[in-house]
Amino acid sequence: MKNNVKIARIQVDLTQQQLAEKIGVTRQTISLIEKGKYNPTLKLCLSICDVVQKSLDELFWVDKEERTK
């Protein structure tokens, strides 16, 4: 899954630690999400969207090729 979490987080002037605290996860979880090494649950995705004030479509997507695998 691809994402724009890092860009959105920086736009609202939050560190990984601050974002993590706001949504109740660890800073390491945010780091892994930003690197694309962890696929968050829908609930976690929506929590991130709320904090950075972006829609789900603006932050997360899966390429068509990945969906068919």
N, C-alpha and C positions, 0 to 999 in steps of 0.2 A: 504494500500500500504506500502510495506517495502522499506527502503532506507538506503544508506550508506553516507548520506550527512555529518553527523558529522565527520566521519572518513576522508572523502575526504577534508573537510574544515580544519581539523587539519593538514593534510598532506601538505597543501599549506600555513600553518601558518597564518590562518585568524581567527579572532574572529567572533562570530555571528553578531556583530554590523558591522564589516568590510564587511562581505559577504552581509549583508542586504543593506548596502549603495551602493555596487557595482551593485546590481541588482534592486534597487529601491523599496525595501519593508522594513518593520519594523523588528527589532531584534526579536520581539515576533513571527512574522511569521516564521522566520528561526527556532526558538525554537520549535514551533508547528510541523513544517515539520520534524525536527530531531526526535521528539518524536513519529511521526506517527499519530498525532492527526489532521493533516490538509493535505488534498490531493491537491497539487498545480496543476495549469493548466499546460498543455504541454509547453506553452511558458515560464512559470516560471521554469519548470524543465530544459528546454534547456538553459536558462540563467544561472542557477546554474552549469550545466555541463560545459558551456563555462568558467566560472570563475575558477572552480576547475580542469579543464582540464581532465574531465572524460567523457565517453560516457553515453548515457541514460541508456543502459543496465547495466553499472557498478554501477549506482547510484540508480535506481528505478526498482522495480518489484512487481508483484502481484502474490501470490500463486495461483495455479490452482483452489483450493477449493474456494478461494475468488472470482474468476472470474465467477463461476457458480451460485453464490448467487444472 
